[in-house]
């Protein structure tokens, strides 16, 4: 059903286009650090996304909307596909500015996440998004966080101009394989999806070069204590070619310094469960995206059945939320723990045991490497023990210089002994008399995590919270849950 924008109020447009944006998850903590300045509104100090944690532990929010839910494409999995009978509407750039400024002044939000369906053409849609962001930065002097989706097929100059105004950009790959894309989104060209990702990557690299920074990959510094990571291995091959990229023609600030280009990096999103890809295919694609395009994050979105189609799962199919959770855990292992996709999964075993976190699943298939003696093992070996995160591993290396550690010391350091106890020794002794047997340890670990896994896979609702919901939450967040959410301790 088509209703023109003149027939709807701004509030009605907001209700439609905020609800339509809830299936897009490819946004994260800003990663940029821009202080407030005189004459401008807002900043990006420790800013992040709605209902998520920033680096200092705060839960902060973005206005997450679509520019339009009109679309010329007919992707089978999308609620806004052209063949669906829905109310269609589009914000004007001025309306977006009004919403952002008024919500910010009321302290509802700290920034904007803007995506869109394809209105008329990619070029027309990207022009509208650019106009909205340009007005926010110039006319309204908004200095807060902005994340914009780049539209594949739009002119390079439009994407580049937008990149100088925003903090983060992203391009949704939607599906991890070309075959899946052809089946569910035949109107989309895989090559055109990759082109803006590569363009944004080159723009970020050019800025690093012009600012006198090392053009090494975004994530390689975070793994500097590990010898062979997916980032460092790729970085060695690409470093020289990146240095050859010209930094001429860069936009300069009034101070003469190069203007930042997408300072918070770029990300992408893949839908899982709509097609039959294995976890190995998903994780291998994720690894290649990090290595080849220097992405800040790859996001996974459990497919929620919205349309009836023979090529899609049945409408009664539950979203694979626990599988999504396991893939996010595996993504942490790729980014921070030195794992490679081909280590975690194999062609013979292409899917994770959904009842175990991926680190435990890997450890149980490599029991010949355990138990690890925490007082002598290397940082790399300690980091691969389930229940020991990056900070805990570093603390162990530092603390054992003062003397031998026991299990009480490990608990104080932050090691999760309910998982680690099966895989470590202190001074040659295990915590209890535990047989190093895959079946026995698997049963114990599944028993420990069964309740949490069930709760992830059986949520009470899939509805996205709005800016005005108030559920009067009374239960307190535990110290352990807060630490894991912020630090990603596995």
C-alpha positions in Angstrom: 0.0 0.0 0.0 1.5 3.4 -1.0 0.9 6.5 1.0 2.7 9.7 0.0 4.9 11.6 2.5 2.4 14.5 2.5 -0.2 12.2 4.1 1.9 11.4 7.2 3.1 13.5 10.1 6.7 13.5 11.3 5.7 11.3 14.3 4.0 8.8 12.0 7.1 8.7 9.7 9.3 8.1 12.8 7.1 5.2 14.0 7.3 3.6 10.5 11.0 4.2 9.7 12.4 3.5 13.2 10.5 0.2 13.3 11.8 -0.7 9.8 15.4 -0.1 10.9 15.3 -2.7 13.8 16.6 -5.6 11.6 19.8 -3.8 10.8 22.4 -4.6 13.5 25.6 -3.4 11.9 26.4 -0.6 14.3 28.7 -0.6 17.3 30.6 1.7 19.7 32.0 4.6 17.9 35.7 4.0 18.1 36.3 7.7 17.4 37.3 10.3 20.0 36.2 13.9 19.1 35.8 16.4 21.9 33.1 19.0 22.0 33.9 22.4 20.6 32.6 25.9 21.0 29.7 26.7 18.7 28.9 23.0 18.0 26.5 20.5 19.6 27.7 17.2 20.9 30.8 15.1 20.8 32.0 11.5 20.3 33.7 11.0 23.7 33.2 7.3 24.6 30.1 7.2 22.4 28.4 4.0 21.3 25.1 2.5 20.1 21.6 2.2 21.5 21.4 -0.5 24.2 25.1 -1.3 24.2 28.2 -0.6 26.2 30.8 2.0 25.4 34.4 1.5 26.3 33.9 3.0 29.8 30.9 0.8 30.6 28.1 3.2 29.9 24.9 2.2 28.0 24.3 4.9 25.3 22.0 5.3 22.4 21.6 6.3 18.8 18.6 7.4 16.8 18.4 4.4 14.5 16.2 5.1 11.5 15.8 4.5 7.8 15.8 7.5 5.4 13.1 5.5 3.5 11.4 2.2 3.5 10.8 2.4 -0.2 12.9 0.1 -2.3 13.3 -0.7 -5.9 14.8 -4.1 -5.1 12.8 -7.3 -4.3 15.1 -9.2 -1.9 13.2 -12.2 -0.7 14.3 -11.9 3.0 13.6 -8.2 3.4 10.4 -6.8 5.0 10.7 -3.7 2.8 11.0 -5.5 -0.5 9.2 -3.9 -3.4 6.6 -6.7 -3.7 5.4 -6.3 -0.1 2.2 -4.4 0.5 3.3 -1.8 3.1 3.0 1.8 3.9 5.9 3.6 2.3 7.4 6.9 3.4 10.6 8.9 3.2 12.2 11.5 5.5 13.4 14.7 4.0 17.0 15.7 5.0 15.5 18.6 7.1 13.2 16.2 9.0 16.1 14.0 9.9 18.0 17.0 11.2 15.0 18.1 13.3 14.7 14.6 14.9 18.4 14.3 15.7 18.7 17.8 17.2 15.5 17.7 19.2 16.2 14.2 20.6 19.7 15.1 21.4 18.6 18.3 23.3 16.2 16.1 25.3 19.1 13.7 26.1 17.4 10.8 24.4 20.3 10.0 22.1 24.0 10.6 21.6 24.1 10.2 17.8 22.6 8.9 14.6 22.5 5.6 12.7 21.1 6.2 9.2 20.3 3.5 6.7 17.8 3.3 3.9 16.0 1.3 1.2 16.8 2.2 -2.4 14.6 5.1 -3.4 14.4 5.6 -7.2 18.2 4.8 -7.6 21.3 4.3 -5.5 22.5 7.8 -6.5 19.3 9.5 -5.5 19.3 7.7 -2.2 22.9 8.5 -1.4 22.4 12.1 -2.3 19.5 12.5 0.2 21.6 10.8 2.9 24.6 13.1 2.2 22.3 16.2 2.3 21.0 15.1 5.7 24.5 14.6 7.2 25.9 17.7 5.5 23.1 19.8 7.1 23.7 18.3 10.5 27.4 19.0 10.4 27.2 22.6 8.9 23.8 24.2 9.4 23.0 22.6 12.8 26.7 22.3 13.9 26.1 18.7 15.2 29.4 17.3 16.5 28.1 14.0 17.8 28.5 10.5 16.4 27.0 9.6 13.0 27.0 6.2 11.3 25.7 6.0 7.7 25.2 3.1 5.4 26.9 3.5 2.1 24.7 2.6 -0.9 26.2 0.2 -3.4 26.1 1.6 -6.9 26.2 5.2 -5.8 29.0 7.4 -7.3 32.4 7.2 -5.7 32.5 11.0 -5.1 29.2 10.9 -3.1 30.5 8.1 -0.8 33.9 9.9 -0.4 32.1 13.2 0.5 30.0 11.4 3.0 33.0 9.7 4.5 34.5 13.1 5.5 31.3 13.9 7.5 30.6 10.7 9.4 32.3 8.7 12.0 31.5 5.2 10.7 30.3 3.8 7.4 29.1 0.3 6.6 27.9 -1.7 3.6 25.8 -4.8 4.2 26.9 -7.9 2.4 23.6 -9.5 3.6 24.6 -13.0 2.7 28.0 -14.7 3.0 28.1 -16.5 -0.4 27.5 -15.4 -4.0 25.2 -18.4 -4.4 23.0 -17.3 -1.5 22.9 -13.8 -2.8 21.8 -14.9 -6.3 19.1 -17.0 -4.8 17.6 -14.5 -2.4 18.7 -11.1 -3.8 19.1 -11.6 -7.6 18.9 -7.9 -8.2 22.1 -7.2 -6.2 25.4 -7.5 -7.9 28.1 -9.0 -5.6 30.8 -6.9 -7.3 28.9 -3.7 -6.6 28.6 -4.7 -2.9 32.4 -5.0 -2.6 33.3 -1.8 -4.5 32.2 0.7 -1.8 33.9 -1.4 0.9 37.2 -1.3 -1.0 36.7 2.4 -1.7 36.1 3.2 2.0 39.1 1.0 3.0 41.4 3.0 0.6 40.1 6.3 2.0 40.9 5.2 5.5 44.4 4.1 4.5 45.0 7.3 2.6 44.1 9.3 5.8 46.5 7.2 7.9 49.3 7.9 5.4 48.6 11.6 5.1 48.5 11.9 8.9 51.9 10.2 9.2 50.4 7.0 10.7 51.3 3.4 9.9 48.8 2.1 7.4 48.8 -1.3 9.1 45.5 -3.1 9.6 42.9 -1.7 12.1 43.1 -4.7 14.4 46.7 -5.7 14.2 47.8 -3.6 17.2 45.3 -5.3 19.5 47.0 -8.6 18.9 50.6 -7.3 19.2 51.5 -9.9 21.9 50.6 -12.8 19.6 52.9 -14.1 16.9 50.5 -15.3 14.2 47.1 -13.7 13.9 44.8 -13.3 10.9 45.5 -9.6 10.9 49.3 -9.7 11.2 49.6 -12.5 8.6 47.6 -10.4 6.1 49.2 -7.2 7.1 52.7 -8.4 6.1 51.5 -9.2 2.6 49.6 -5.9 2.0 51.8 -3.3 3.8 54.0 -2.4 0.9 51.1 -2.1 -1.6 49.2 0.1 0.9 52.3 2.4 1.2 52.1 3.0 -2.6 48.6 4.5 -2.4 48.7 8.2 -3.2 47.7 10.7 -0.5 47.4 13.6 -2.9 44.1 15.5 -3.2 43.2 14.8 0.4 40.8 17.2 2.1 42.4 19.5 4.6 41.1 21.1 7.8 41.6 24.9 8.3 44.5 24.0 10.5 46.2 22.4 7.5 45.9 18.9 9.0 44.3 16.1 6.9 40.5 15.8 7.5 39.6 12.5 9.1 37.9 10.0 6.9 35.5 7.5 8.5 37.6 7.7 11.8 35.6 4.9 13.5 36.2 2.5 10.7 33.7 0.5 8.6 31.6 -2.6 9.3 29.2 -5.0 7.6 26.4 -7.4 8.4 25.5 -10.9 7.3 22.2 -12.7 7.8 22.5 -16.2 9.2 19.9 -18.9 8.8 18.1 -17.6 5.7 20.3 -19.9 3.5 22.2 -23.1 4.2 25.7 -21.9 4.8 27.7 -23.7 7.4 29.4 -22.0 10.3 32.8 -22.7 8.6 31.6 -20.7 5.5 30.4 -17.9 7.7 33.5 -17.7 9.7 35.8 -18.0 6.7 34.0 -15.2 5.0 34.3 -13.1 8.2 38.1 -13.8 8.3 38.6 -12.8 4.7 36.7 -9.6 5.3 38.9 -8.7 8.2 42.1 -9.5 6.2 41.2 -8.1 2.8 39.1 -5.0 3.8 40.4 -4.0 7.2 36.9 -4.0 8.7 36.3 -2.8 12.3 33.5 -5.3 12.8 31.5 -8.0 11.1 28.0 -8.4 12.5 25.7 -11.4 12.3 21.9 -11.1 12.2 19.8 -14.2 13.0 17.2 -14.4 10.3 13.7 -13.6 11.5 11.1 -15.1 9.1 9.1 -12.1 7.7 8.1 -13.2 4.2 6.4 -16.3 2.9 8.6 -17.7 0.1 9.6 -21.2 -1.1 13.3 -20.2 -0.9 13.1 -19.1 2.7 12.6 -20.9 6.0 9.0 -21.4 7.1 7.3 -18.5 8.9 7.1 -20.6 12.1 10.9 -21.1 12.2 12.5 -19.6 15.3 15.4 -17.2 14.7 18.7 -19.1 15.3 19.7 -16.8 18.2 22.0 -19.3 19.9 23.8 -19.9 16.7 24.2 -16.1 16.2 25.6 -16.0 19.8 28.2 -18.7 19.0 29.3 -16.9 15.9 29.8 -13.7 17.8 31.9 -15.6 20.3 34.0 -17.1 17.5 34.4 -13.6 16.1 36.0 -12.6 19.4 38.4 -15.5 19.0 39.4 -14.3 15.6 39.9 -10.7 16.6 41.5 -11.0 20.0 42.6 -14.6 20.7 44.8 -15.4 17.7 42.5 -18.2 16.3 42.0 -18.8 12.6 38.7 -20.0 11.1 40.4 -23.2 9.8 41.4 -24.0 13.4 38.0 -23.6 14.9 36.1 -25.6 12.2 37.0 -28.1 9.5 35.3 -29.5 6.4 34.6 -32.7 8.3 33.2 -30.7 11.2 31.8 -27.5 9.7 29.5 -26.4 12.5 30.0 -25.6 16.1 28.4 -27.7 18.9 25.7 -25.2 19.7 25.6 -26.2 23.3 29.2 -25.2 23.9 31.0 -21.9 23.3 33.5 -22.1 20.4 36.6 -22.0 22.6 35.4 -25.0 24.7 34.4 -26.7 21.5 37.9 -26.2 20.1 39.6 -27.3 23.3 37.7 -30.5 23.5 38.8 -31.4 20.0 42.4 -30.7 21.0 42.7 -32.4 24.4 46.3 -33.4 23.5 47.3 -29.8 24.2 45.9 -29.9 27.7 46.2 -29.6 30.6 48.3 -26.3 30.5 50.6 -25.5 33.3 49.8 -21.8 34.1 53.1 -21.2 35.8 55.2 -22.1 32.7 53.0 -21.9 29.6 53.4 -19.1 27.0 50.9 -16.2 26.7 49.5 -17.8 23.5 48.9 -21.2 25.1 47.3 -19.6 28.2 45.0 -17.5 26.1 43.6 -20.6 24.4 42.4 -22.1 27.7 38.5 -21.8 28.1 37.7 -19.4 30.9 40.8 -17.3 30.5 40.4 -14.0 28.6 43.0 -11.5 27.3 43.3 -9.5 30.5 43.4 -12.6 32.7 46.1 -14.1 30.5 48.2 -10.9 30.7 47.7 -10.8 34.5 48.9 -14.4 34.9 52.1 -13.7 32.9 52.7 -10.6 35.1 51.8 -12.1 38.5 53.8 -15.3 38.1 57.0 -13.2 38.0 56.5 -12.7 41.7 56.0 -16.4 42.5 54.0 -19.5 41.6 50.3 -19.2 41.3 47.6 -21.4 42.7 43.9 -21.7 42.0 43.0 -19.1 44.6 45.3 -16.6 42.8 43.7 -17.4 39.5 40.2 -16.8 40.8 41.3 -13.4 42.1 42.9 -12.6 38.8 39.6 -13.1 37.1 39.9 -16.6 35.6 36.5 -18.4 35.2 37.5 -21.6 37.0 34.2 -23.4 36.3 35.5 -23.8 32.7 39.3 -23.5 33.1 39.6 -26.1 35.8 39.3 -28.9 33.2 42.2 -27.6 31.1 44.9 -26.3 33.6 47.3 -27.3 36.3 48.9 -25.2 39.0 52.3 -26.5 40.1 51.6 -29.8 38.3 48.2 -30.4 40.0 44.7 -30.1 38.7 42.0 -28.4 40.9 40.2 -31.8 41.3 40.8 -35.3 40.1 39.4 -34.7 36.6 39.8 -37.3 33.8 41.0 -35.7 30.5 38.2 -37.3 28.6 36.2 -35.5 25.9 32.8 -37.1 26.7 33.2 -36.5 30.5 34.3 -32.8 30.1 31.6 -32.1 27.5 28.8 -33.3 29.8 30.2 -31.2 32.6 30.5 -28.0 30.5 27.1 -28.5 28.9 25.5 -28.8 32.3 27.2 -25.6 33.4 26.0 -23.6 30.4 22.6 -25.2 29.6 20.4 -22.6 31.4 22.2 -19.7 29.7 22.0 -21.3 26.3 18.3 -22.0 26.7 17.6 -18.4 27.7 19.5 -17.1 24.6 17.6 -19.4 22.3 14.2 -18.7 23.9 13.8 -14.9 24.4 10.5 -13.5 25.5 10.4 -11.0 22.6 12.2 -10.0 19.5 10.8 -6.4 19.6 13.4 -3.6 19.5 13.1 -1.2 22.4 12.0 2.3 21.4 13.3 5.5 22.8 10.2 5.8 25.0 9.9 2.2 26.4 10.2 1.9 30.2 10.1 -1.6 31.6 11.2 -0.7 35.1 14.0 -3.2 35.2 14.7 -4.1 38.9 17.3 -6.9 38.7 20.9 -5.7 39.1 23.6 -6.6 36.6 26.2 -8.9 38.2 29.9 -7.9 38.3 30.8 -11.0 36.2 28.2 -10.2 33.5 29.2 -6.6 33.3 32.9 -7.5 33.0 32.2 -10.1 30.3 30.0 -7.7 28.3 32.6 -4.9 28.4 35.8 -6.9 28.0 34.6 -9.9 26.0 36.3 -12.4 28.4 35.9 -15.9 27.0 
